[in-house]
Amino acid sequence: MKSEHADQIDFAAFVGLDWADQEHAVCLQASGSTKVETYVLKQTAQSLGEWANQLRDRFGGRKIAVCLEQSKGALIYALMSYEFLVLYPVNPQTLAKYRKAFRTSGAKDDPDDAGSLMELVKLHRNRLRAWVPDDVQTRTLQMLVESRRGIVRERTRLTNRLISLLKAYYPQALEWAGEIKSLQACDFLKKWPTLEAVKRAKGSELKKFYRQHGCRNEQVIEERIKQIRASDPLTRDQAVIRSSAMVVEAIVSQLPCVIRAVEQFDQEIARVFEQHPDHELFNSFPGAGSALAPRLLAAMGSDRARYESAKEVQQFSGIAPVTERSGKSKWVHRRFACPKFVRQTFHEFAKQSIVWSKWAHAYYDQQRRRGKHHHAAIRALAYKWIRIIFRCWKDRTVYNEQAYVEALRRRGSTLIPSPVPGEN
């Protein structure tokens, strides 16, 4: 994405910064000088602060272009507070291709990569886009929704492990404990980690447990107690039962913390999203709901100048396919180098919209009839949705499903059947 004013800034110096967890390789060239300086910075707040202040003093506070191989993380968060540093994050694939173009081995080396980054921003900054950070509210939401996804993955990992163990020695618990990712299931398995243990429990104890966890249907409770009394073990091998029960107990001691963390993130995301000025806009998309509306907002951000067209969003997110040609052959495939969480966000929203949007359902069915498999049809729908989301976002206009359906009808779209004469 090209910056509108990248080639108009009178930079005092150009910096390539190849980051790492412990230290960063730096390559610097002052404007108008042929001397190239290379050195290493430690990844500490003090080192970065001292380095930035030295640059400010040396160049009198004039703008300095800094090219680095990321768009988020500890380094960019540290540098973004210095107003004289203009940051140019580049895709790792861009650097890799630039490296291969001038180094036949293609080998990665931090000092040389810093030099390549410096050359990129010095010679080709008119093709790069200076990074404009989103506002604090939007960045907070972005970090919250991505962090939540990580915790949900951990919950899924634990529950999958739990289900696998229970199927091997105590499958009845999958029905009696309730939803396996719930606190009720954790409490059930903590009290009764084996079939033998739950069969020893008194009927009054079981009734009390279910009532305390919100079950008020006495008929359901009695049926479960009958099943517990009549149930036979899957295996009587004590080696399997004892070892599996210990692992189950270890998992259910961890799972409640993760479950509560997801709930806390949901509450905080809802609070931040509710206060965001684009709340109504992203809440208007059919099927977005409390989970996907904040993620769509986080994916688009608050900087309206970030994307010049919907096509840029489609390509950046990985929703737009990649076409490769060689001679007479052509290969179309999904984009691999993209932010996976953003791609998942648009994909999952498109899937959910099928239930809530008439034209989205019709478009998905149309793609399936043309021979596309499920996920390809969803990606095609997401491609269309991005155009709509982009326009609403750019114009700060809420989405109106009925107005869009009417527009499709006026254009004679096959997605919306024309009304039959005489029908209301």
C-alpha positions as CSV (number, residue, x, y, z in Angstrom):
1,M,0.0,0.0,0.0
2,K,1.5,3.3,-1.1
3,S,1.8,6.2,1.3
4,E,0.4,9.4,-0.1
5,H,3.2,11.6,1.4
6,A,6.1,9.1,1.7
7,D,8.2,10.7,-1.0
8,Q,7.5,14.2,0.2
9,I,9.1,13.9,3.7
10,D,12.6,15.3,4.0
11,F,14.1,12.5,6.1
12,A,17.3,13.2,8.1
13,A,18.3,9.6,8.1
14,F,17.2,6.1,7.1
15,V,17.3,3.1,9.5
16,G,16.9,-0.6,8.9
17,L,16.1,-2.4,12.1
18,D,16.1,-6.2,12.1
19,W,14.4,-7.2,15.4
20,A,14.9,-10.2,17.6
21,D,13.9,-11.3,21.1
22,Q,17.1,-10.3,22.8
23,E,18.8,-7.7,20.5
24,H,18.2,-5.8,17.3
25,A,20.6,-5.3,14.3
26,V,20.6,-1.7,13.2
27,C,21.8,-0.2,9.9
28,L,21.7,3.6,9.6
29,Q,22.6,6.0,6.8
30,A,22.2,9.8,7.2
31,S,20.6,11.6,4.3
32,G,23.3,12.9,1.9
33,S,26.0,10.7,3.4
34,T,27.6,7.6,1.9
35,K,28.6,6.3,5.3
36,V,26.6,3.3,6.5
37,E,26.6,2.6,10.3
38,T,25.9,-0.8,11.7
39,Y,25.5,-1.8,15.3
40,V,23.4,-3.8,17.8
41,L,20.7,-2.7,20.3
42,K,19.6,-4.7,23.3
43,Q,15.8,-5.3,23.6
44,T,15.3,-3.3,26.8
45,A,13.2,-0.2,27.3
46,Q,16.3,1.7,28.6
47,S,18.4,0.8,25.5
48,L,15.7,1.7,23.0
49,G,14.9,4.9,24.9
50,E,18.6,6.0,25.0
51,W,19.0,5.1,21.3
52,A,15.9,7.1,20.3
53,N,16.9,10.2,22.3
54,Q,20.4,10.0,20.8
55,L,18.9,10.1,17.3
56,R,16.7,13.0,18.3
57,D,19.7,15.0,19.6
58,R,21.9,14.0,16.6
59,F,19.4,15.0,13.9
60,G,17.8,17.9,15.7
61,G,14.4,16.2,16.0
62,R,14.0,15.9,12.2
63,K,12.0,13.0,10.8
64,I,13.8,9.6,10.6
65,A,12.5,6.7,8.4
66,V,12.7,3.4,10.3
67,C,12.0,0.2,8.3
68,L,11.3,-3.0,10.3
69,E,10.0,-6.5,9.7
70,Q,6.8,-6.4,11.8
71,S,3.7,-4.3,12.4
72,K,3.2,-5.1,16.1
73,G,5.0,-6.4,19.1
74,A,7.3,-5.1,21.8
75,L,9.6,-3.2,19.5
76,I,7.0,-1.2,17.6
77,Y,5.1,-0.5,20.7
78,A,8.3,1.0,22.2
79,L,9.1,3.1,19.1
80,M,5.6,4.4,18.3
81,S,5.8,7.0,21.1
82,Y,8.6,8.9,19.4
83,E,6.9,11.3,17.1
84,F,10.0,12.0,14.9
85,L,10.4,8.3,14.0
86,V,8.3,7.3,10.9
87,L,7.8,3.6,11.0
88,Y,7.6,1.5,7.8
89,P,6.7,-2.1,8.7
90,V,7.2,-4.6,5.8
91,N,5.9,-8.1,5.3
92,P,8.6,-10.7,6.0
93,Q,7.9,-12.1,2.5
94,T,8.8,-8.7,1.0
95,L,12.2,-8.8,2.8
96,A,12.8,-12.4,1.8
97,K,12.2,-11.7,-1.9
98,Y,14.4,-8.5,-1.8
99,R,17.1,-10.6,-0.1
100,K,17.0,-13.3,-2.8
101,A,17.1,-10.7,-5.5
102,F,20.6,-9.5,-4.4
103,R,22.0,-12.6,-2.6
104,T,21.8,-15.8,-4.6
105,S,22.0,-18.0,-1.5
106,G,19.0,-16.4,0.1
107,A,20.5,-17.0,3.5
108,K,19.2,-14.9,6.3
109,D,21.7,-12.9,8.3
110,D,20.6,-10.2,10.8
111,P,23.1,-7.4,9.9
112,D,22.6,-7.9,6.2
113,D,18.8,-7.9,6.7
114,A,19.1,-4.6,8.5
115,G,21.0,-3.3,5.5
116,S,18.3,-4.6,3.2
117,L,15.6,-2.9,5.2
118,M,17.5,0.3,5.2
119,E,17.8,0.1,1.4
120,L,14.1,-0.6,1.0
121,V,13.0,2.5,2.9
122,K,15.7,4.7,1.4
123,L,15.2,3.7,-2.3
124,H,11.6,2.4,-2.4
125,R,9.7,4.3,0.3
126,N,7.3,5.6,-2.3
127,R,6.0,2.0,-2.6
128,L,5.8,1.5,1.2
129,R,3.2,2.9,3.6
130,A,4.2,4.6,6.8
131,W,2.5,3.0,9.7
132,V,-0.2,5.0,11.4
133,P,-1.1,3.4,14.7
134,D,-4.8,3.0,15.5
135,D,-6.2,4.9,18.4
136,V,-5.8,3.5,21.9
137,Q,-9.4,2.3,22.1
138,T,-9.0,0.3,18.8
139,R,-5.6,-1.1,19.7
140,T,-7.0,-2.2,23.1
141,L,-9.8,-4.0,21.3
142,Q,-7.4,-5.6,18.8
143,M,-5.2,-7.0,21.6
144,L,-8.2,-8.2,23.6
145,V,-9.9,-10.1,20.8
146,E,-6.6,-11.7,19.7
147,S,-5.7,-12.6,23.3
148,R,-9.1,-14.1,23.8
149,R,-8.6,-16.3,20.7
150,G,-5.4,-17.7,22.3
151,I,-7.2,-18.5,25.6
152,V,-10.1,-20.2,23.7
153,R,-7.5,-22.3,21.9
154,E,-6.1,-23.4,25.3
155,R,-9.7,-24.2,26.5
156,T,-10.2,-26.3,23.4
157,R,-6.9,-28.1,23.9
158,L,-7.8,-29.0,27.5
159,T,-11.4,-30.1,26.7
160,N,-10.3,-32.2,23.7
161,R,-7.8,-33.9,26.0
162,L,-10.5,-34.4,28.6
163,I,-13.0,-35.9,26.1
164,S,-10.3,-38.3,24.8
165,L,-9.5,-39.5,28.3
166,L,-13.1,-40.0,29.3
167,K,-13.9,-41.9,26.2
168,A,-11.2,-44.4,27.1
169,Y,-12.4,-45.3,30.6
170,Y,-15.5,-43.2,31.7
171,P,-17.6,-42.2,28.7
172,Q,-20.8,-41.9,30.7
173,A,-19.5,-38.7,32.2
174,L,-19.7,-36.9,28.9
175,E,-23.5,-37.0,29.3
176,W,-23.9,-36.7,33.1
177,A,-21.4,-33.9,33.7
178,G,-23.0,-31.5,31.2
179,E,-21.2,-29.4,28.6
180,I,-17.6,-30.4,28.9
181,K,-16.2,-26.8,28.7
182,S,-18.5,-25.7,31.6
183,L,-17.7,-25.2,35.2
184,Q,-20.4,-27.7,36.0
185,A,-18.5,-30.4,34.2
186,C,-15.3,-29.5,36.0
187,D,-17.1,-29.7,39.4
188,F,-18.7,-33.0,38.5
189,L,-15.4,-34.6,37.5
190,K,-13.6,-33.2,40.5
191,K,-16.1,-34.8,42.8
192,W,-16.5,-38.0,40.8
193,P,-13.5,-38.7,38.5
194,T,-14.5,-42.4,38.0
195,L,-17.7,-44.4,37.5
196,E,-17.1,-46.2,40.8
197,A,-17.0,-42.9,42.6
198,V,-20.2,-41.5,41.2
199,K,-22.1,-44.8,41.8
200,R,-21.2,-44.5,45.5
201,A,-22.7,-41.1,45.7
202,K,-26.1,-40.8,47.5
203,G,-29.1,-39.8,45.5
204,S,-29.6,-36.7,47.7
205,E,-26.0,-35.7,47.0
206,L,-26.5,-36.0,43.2
207,K,-29.8,-34.1,43.3
208,K,-28.1,-31.3,45.3
209,F,-25.3,-31.1,42.8
210,Y,-27.6,-30.7,39.8
211,R,-29.8,-28.2,41.5
212,Q,-26.8,-26.1,42.6
213,H,-25.7,-26.0,38.9
214,G,-29.0,-24.7,37.6
215,C,-30.9,-27.9,36.8
216,R,-34.5,-27.6,38.0
217,N,-36.1,-30.4,36.0
218,E,-36.7,-33.1,38.6
219,Q,-37.5,-35.7,35.8
220,V,-34.2,-35.1,34.2
221,I,-32.3,-35.4,37.5
222,E,-34.1,-38.7,38.4
223,E,-33.3,-40.1,34.9
224,R,-29.7,-39.3,35.3
225,I,-29.6,-41.0,38.8
226,K,-31.2,-44.1,37.3
227,Q,-28.6,-44.2,34.5
228,I,-25.8,-43.8,37.1
229,R,-27.2,-46.7,39.2
230,A,-27.6,-49.0,36.2
231,S,-24.4,-48.2,34.3
232,D,-21.6,-50.7,33.8
233,P,-18.0,-49.7,33.5
234,L,-16.3,-49.6,30.0
235,T,-13.2,-51.2,31.5
236,R,-12.3,-52.7,34.9
237,D,-8.6,-52.4,34.3
238,Q,-7.5,-50.4,37.4
239,A,-4.2,-49.4,35.7
240,V,-6.2,-47.5,33.0
241,I,-8.8,-46.1,35.5
242,R,-6.3,-44.9,38.1
243,S,-3.9,-43.2,35.7
244,S,-6.7,-41.7,33.6
245,A,-8.5,-40.4,36.6
246,M,-5.4,-38.6,37.8
247,V,-4.9,-36.9,34.5
248,V,-8.6,-35.9,34.4
249,E,-8.2,-34.4,37.9
250,A,-5.1,-32.5,36.7
251,I,-7.0,-31.1,33.7
252,V,-10.1,-30.0,35.7
253,S,-8.0,-28.2,38.2
254,Q,-6.7,-26.0,35.2
255,L,-9.8,-25.7,33.1
256,P,-11.9,-23.5,35.5
257,C,-9.2,-20.8,35.4
258,V,-9.3,-20.8,31.6
259,I,-13.1,-20.8,31.4
260,R,-13.3,-17.8,33.8
261,A,-10.6,-16.0,31.8
262,V,-12.7,-16.3,28.6
263,E,-15.7,-14.9,30.4
264,Q,-13.6,-12.0,31.7
265,F,-12.3,-11.3,28.3
266,D,-15.9,-11.4,26.9
267,Q,-17.0,-8.8,29.4
268,E,-14.1,-6.5,28.8
269,I,-14.4,-6.8,25.0
270,A,-18.1,-6.0,25.3
271,R,-17.3,-2.9,27.4
272,V,-14.6,-1.5,25.1
273,F,-16.6,-2.3,22.0
274,E,-19.8,-0.6,23.4
275,Q,-17.8,2.6,23.9
276,H,-16.1,2.6,20.5
277,P,-17.4,5.2,18.0
278,D,-17.7,2.5,15.3
279,H,-19.8,0.3,17.6
280,E,-23.1,0.7,15.7
281,L,-21.4,0.4,12.3
282,F,-19.9,-3.0,12.9
283,N,-22.9,-4.2,15.0
284,S,-25.1,-3.6,12.0
285,F,-23.7,-6.5,9.9
286,P,-26.0,-9.5,10.0
287,G,-24.7,-12.4,12.1
288,A,-21.7,-10.4,13.6
289,G,-23.1,-10.4,17.1
290,S,-21.1,-9.9,20.3
291,A,-18.3,-12.2,19.2
292,L,-17.6,-11.2,15.6
293,A,-18.5,-7.5,15.5
294,P,-15.6,-6.5,17.7
295,R,-13.3,-8.7,15.7
296,L,-14.4,-7.0,12.4
297,L,-13.7,-3.6,13.9
298,A,-10.3,-4.8,15.1
299,A,-9.5,-6.1,11.6
300,M,-10.4,-2.9,9.9
301,G,-8.9,-0.5,12.5
302,S,-9.6,3.2,13.0
303,D,-7.3,4.7,10.3
304,R,-9.5,5.3,7.3
305,A,-6.5,6.1,5.1
306,R,-4.9,2.7,5.7
307,Y,-6.7,1.1,2.7
308,E,-7.4,2.9,-0.5
309,S,-9.7,0.2,-1.9
310,A,-11.6,-3.0,-0.8
311,K,-9.1,-4.9,-2.9
312,E,-6.3,-4.0,-0.5
313,V,-8.3,-5.4,2.4
314,Q,-9.1,-8.6,0.5
315,Q,-5.4,-9.1,-0.4
316,F,-4.1,-8.2,3.1
317,S,-6.5,-10.4,4.9
318,G,-5.8,-13.4,2.6
319,I,-9.3,-13.7,1.4
320,A,-8.4,-12.7,-2.1
321,P,-7.0,-15.7,-4.1
322,V,-3.5,-15.7,-5.6
323,T,-3.2,-16.4,-9.3
324,E,0.2,-17.8,-10.5
325,R,1.0,-18.1,-14.2
326,S,3.9,-19.9,-15.9
327,G,3.8,-20.3,-19.7
328,K,0.4,-21.7,-20.5
329,S,-0.4,-23.0,-17.0
330,K,-2.3,-21.1,-14.4
331,W,-2.7,-21.9,-10.7
332,V,-5.2,-20.2,-8.4
333,H,-4.9,-20.9,-4.7
334,R,-5.6,-19.3,-1.4
335,R,-3.1,-16.8,0.0
336,F,-0.7,-18.2,2.5
337,A,1.2,-15.1,3.6
338,C,-1.4,-13.2,5.5
339,P,-2.5,-12.4,9.1
340,K,-4.3,-15.6,10.0
341,F,-6.5,-14.1,12.7
342,V,-7.8,-11.4,10.3
343,R,-8.5,-14.1,7.6
344,Q,-10.3,-16.2,10.2
345,T,-12.4,-13.2,11.3
346,F,-13.7,-12.5,7.8
347,H,-14.2,-16.2,7.0
348,E,-16.1,-16.9,10.3
349,F,-18.3,-13.8,9.8
350,A,-19.2,-14.9,6.2
351,K,-20.1,-18.3,7.5
352,Q,-22.3,-16.8,10.2
353,S,-24.0,-14.3,7.8
354,I,-25.5,-17.2,5.8
355,V,-28.0,-17.7,8.6
356,W,-28.9,-14.0,8.9
357,S,-28.7,-12.6,5.4
358,K,-31.0,-13.6,2.6
359,W,-28.6,-12.6,-0.2
360,A,-25.6,-14.2,1.6
361,H,-27.5,-17.5,1.8
362,A,-28.4,-17.3,-1.8
363,Y,-24.8,-16.5,-2.9
364,Y,-23.4,-19.4,-0.8
365,D,-25.9,-21.8,-2.4
366,Q,-25.0,-20.5,-5.8
367,Q,-21.3,-21.1,-5.3
368,R,-22.0,-24.6,-4.1
369,R,-24.1,-25.4,-7.2
370,R,-21.1,-24.2,-9.3
371,G,-19.0,-27.0,-7.7
372,K,-17.1,-25.1,-5.0
373,H,-16.5,-26.9,-1.8
374,H,-17.8,-25.5,1.5
375,H,-14.8,-23.4,2.5
376,A,-14.2,-22.1,-1.0
377,A,-17.8,-20.9,-1.1
378,I,-17.4,-19.2,2.3
379,R,-14.2,-17.4,1.1
380,A,-16.0,-16.2,-2.0
381,L,-18.8,-14.9,0.2
382,A,-16.2,-13.2,2.5
383,Y,-14.7,-11.6,-0.6
384,K,-18.1,-9.9,-1.4
385,W,-18.6,-9.0,2.3
386,I,-15.3,-7.2,2.5
387,R,-16.4,-4.9,-0.3
388,I,-19.5,-4.0,1.6
389,I,-17.7,-3.7,5.0
390,F,-15.1,-1.5,3.4
391,R,-17.6,0.9,1.9
392,C,-19.6,1.2,5.2
393,W,-16.3,1.6,7.1
394,K,-14.9,4.2,4.7
395,D,-18.2,6.2,4.7
396,R,-19.0,5.6,8.4
397,T,-22.4,4.3,7.4
398,V,-24.2,1.5,9.1
399,Y,-25.2,-1.5,6.9
400,N,-28.8,-1.8,5.9
401,E,-29.8,-5.3,4.8
402,Q,-33.1,-4.3,3.2
403,A,-31.6,-1.4,1.3
404,Y,-28.9,-3.7,-0.1
405,V,-31.4,-6.4,-1.1
406,E,-33.4,-3.7,-2.9
407,A,-30.3,-2.5,-4.7
408,L,-29.6,-6.1,-5.8
409,R,-33.2,-6.4,-7.1
410,R,-33.0,-3.2,-9.0
411,R,-29.8,-4.4,-10.7
412,G,-31.5,-7.7,-11.6
413,S,-29.2,-9.8,-9.5
414,T,-29.9,-13.6,-9.7
415,L,-29.5,-13.7,-5.9
416,I,-32.8,-11.9,-5.3
417,P,-35.8,-13.3,-7.2
418,S,-38.0,-10.7,-8.8
419,P,-41.4,-10.3,-7.2
420,V,-44.3,-12.1,-8.9
421,P,-46.9,-9.7,-10.3
422,G,-49.9,-9.4,-8.1
423,E,-48.0,-10.5,-5.0
424,N,-47.5,-8.2,-2.1
